[in-house]
Amino acid sequence: MKIYLIRHGETDWNRGLKIQGQTDIPLNEAGRKQARLAAEKMISIPVDIAYTSPLKRARETAEIFLAGRENCPLHTNQLLKEISYGVREGQSLRLIYKCPLLRLHNYFKHPERYVPPRGGETIQELKARCRLFLEEEVYGCESQVSSMMIFTHGAFIKGMIGIVNQFSDCDFWAGAEAKNCSVTAITLKDGQLRMLNSSE
């Protein structure tokens, strides 16, 4: 079974370098174009089932990808939301990177020491959501489904990669960034997950 983790297309907050989290920002026109181009590259790949985060930017990306795939059901799942940054959603990423006193600075530079802002999630809580999604929606359908698309968010994808590769929290950001509309491929065989590749 192949699992394709697809990050949503660009939003105005992505372009403006604001941290989004669970704030429900829609795609911009560039993001819609990214989704159409990425979908064209994957048009020959059969998909049996798809899941999406309920946030607009992921759901619209999913709808663009699945246009014309009438036989592929799309299910919305709350577990696929981006990690919450609580009261700091909308904060400038430039400021976060420059200011070690901000909690979100550790999130990017020292994730093993990250304490979220008020109302936010820990990396451990994000990974717990990833594991729950795998248990509820993925492992049980290995014998019935040959391929699955999951439309979600950058940190969620990093959480899934960390679970597959058994990374510690200090390696949360290891590897390439999941850029807008990038595709990260995982296989599931005999109950074991394995990374295939990541591509823009």
C-alpha positions in Angstrom: 0.0 0.0 0.0 1.3 3.5 -0.9 0.4 6.6 1.1 0.9 10.0 -0.4 1.2 12.9 2.1 0.5 16.1 0.3 1.0 19.5 1.8 -1.6 22.2 0.8 -0.8 24.9 -1.7 0.3 28.5 -0.9 -1.8 30.9 1.1 -1.4 34.6 1.7 0.1 33.9 5.1 2.7 31.5 3.6 3.7 34.3 1.2 3.7 36.9 4.0 5.8 34.6 6.2 3.2 34.3 9.0 2.9 31.2 11.1 -0.6 29.6 10.4 -1.3 26.7 12.6 -5.0 26.0 12.8 -6.0 29.5 11.6 -8.2 28.8 8.6 -6.5 30.6 5.8 -7.7 29.7 2.2 -5.4 29.1 -0.8 -4.4 32.1 -2.9 -4.2 32.0 -6.7 -0.6 30.9 -6.6 -1.6 28.0 -4.3 -4.4 26.9 -6.6 -2.0 26.9 -9.6 0.5 24.9 -7.5 -2.2 22.3 -6.8 -3.3 22.1 -10.4 0.3 21.5 -11.6 1.0 19.0 -8.9 -2.2 17.1 -9.6 -1.2 16.9 -13.3 2.1 15.3 -12.4 0.2 12.6 -10.4 -2.7 12.1 -12.9 -1.5 8.6 -13.8 -1.3 7.4 -10.2 -4.4 5.5 -9.2 -5.9 6.5 -5.8 -8.5 4.4 -3.9 -9.3 6.7 -1.1 -8.3 10.2 0.2 -8.4 12.1 3.5 -8.1 15.8 4.1 -7.6 18.2 7.0 -10.8 20.2 7.5 -8.8 23.5 7.1 -9.7 25.3 3.9 -6.2 25.3 2.4 -5.9 21.5 2.6 -9.5 20.8 1.6 -9.3 23.0 -1.5 -6.0 21.4 -2.5 -7.6 18.0 -2.2 -10.6 19.0 -4.3 -8.2 20.3 -7.0 -6.2 17.1 -6.9 -9.2 14.8 -7.1 -11.1 16.6 -9.8 -12.1 14.0 -12.3 -11.5 11.1 -9.9 -15.2 10.3 -9.3 -14.4 6.9 -7.8 -12.1 8.2 -5.1 -14.0 9.2 -2.0 -12.7 12.2 0.0 -13.1 12.0 3.8 -12.5 14.9 6.2 -10.6 14.1 9.4 -10.0 16.4 12.3 -6.8 14.6 13.2 -5.1 15.9 10.1 -5.1 19.6 11.2 -1.9 21.5 11.5 -0.3 21.8 14.9 -1.8 24.6 16.9 0.3 27.6 17.8 -2.3 29.0 20.1 -2.3 32.7 20.7 0.8 33.2 18.4 -0.8 32.2 15.2 -0.2 35.0 12.7 3.2 35.9 14.2 6.0 36.8 11.8 8.3 34.0 11.0 11.2 36.5 10.6 10.6 37.7 14.1 10.4 34.1 15.4 13.7 33.1 13.8 15.5 36.2 15.2 14.3 36.3 18.7 15.4 33.5 21.1 13.1 34.8 23.8 10.0 33.7 21.8 8.7 30.2 22.6 8.3 29.5 18.8 12.0 30.1 18.4 12.7 26.9 20.2 10.1 25.2 18.1 12.3 25.6 15.1 15.7 25.7 16.6 15.5 23.3 19.6 12.2 21.4 19.2 13.1 19.0 22.0 12.8 22.0 24.4 9.7 23.5 22.9 6.9 24.7 25.2 3.9 25.9 23.2 2.3 29.3 23.6 -1.0 29.5 25.4 -3.6 27.4 23.6 -1.0 25.6 21.5 0.0 22.0 21.1 3.2 20.2 22.0 5.1 18.2 19.4 4.2 15.1 21.4 0.5 15.9 21.1 0.9 16.4 17.4 2.6 13.0 17.0 -0.1 11.4 19.1 -2.7 12.7 16.5 -0.5 11.2 13.8 -0.4 7.8 15.5 -4.2 7.9 16.1 -4.9 8.6 12.5 -2.6 5.7 11.5 -4.4 3.4 13.9 -7.9 4.5 12.9 -7.6 5.0 9.2 -4.5 3.4 7.8 -3.3 0.1 9.3 -6.6 -1.6 9.1 -7.1 -1.1 5.3 -3.7 -2.4 4.1 -5.3 -5.4 2.5 -8.2 -3.5 0.9 -6.5 -0.3 -0.4 -3.5 -0.1 -2.7 -3.0 3.7 -2.6 -4.2 6.6 -0.4 -3.8 10.4 -0.6 -3.7 12.5 2.6 -4.0 16.3 2.3 -2.5 18.0 5.3 0.1 20.4 6.6 3.9 20.9 7.0 4.3 20.1 10.7 1.8 17.1 10.5 3.9 15.7 7.7 7.1 16.1 9.8 5.3 14.3 12.6 4.5 11.4 10.4 8.0 11.2 9.0 9.3 11.2 12.6 7.1 8.3 13.5 8.1 6.3 10.4 11.8 7.0 10.9 11.6 6.8 14.7 13.1 10.2 15.1 13.4 11.8 18.5 11.9 15.3 19.0 15.3 17.0 18.5 15.2 15.7 14.9 11.7 16.9 14.3 12.9 19.2 11.4 15.4 16.7 10.0 15.5 16.5 6.2 14.0 18.7 3.5 11.1 21.1 4.2 7.7 19.9 3.0 7.1 22.8 0.6 3.6 23.8 -0.7 2.1 20.9 -2.7 5.1 18.7 -2.1 4.4 15.0 -2.0 5.9 12.6 0.6 5.5 8.9 -0.2 5.3 6.1 2.4 4.7 2.4 2.0 2.8 0.1 4.3 3.6 -3.6 4.0 2.8 -6.2 6.6 2.1 -3.5 9.1 5.4 -1.8 8.7 5.8 1.8 7.4 8.7 2.9 5.3 9.7 6.1 3.6 9.8 6.1 -0.2 10.7 9.6 -1.1 9.9 13.3 -0.9 9.5 15.5 -3.9 8.5 19.0 -4.7 
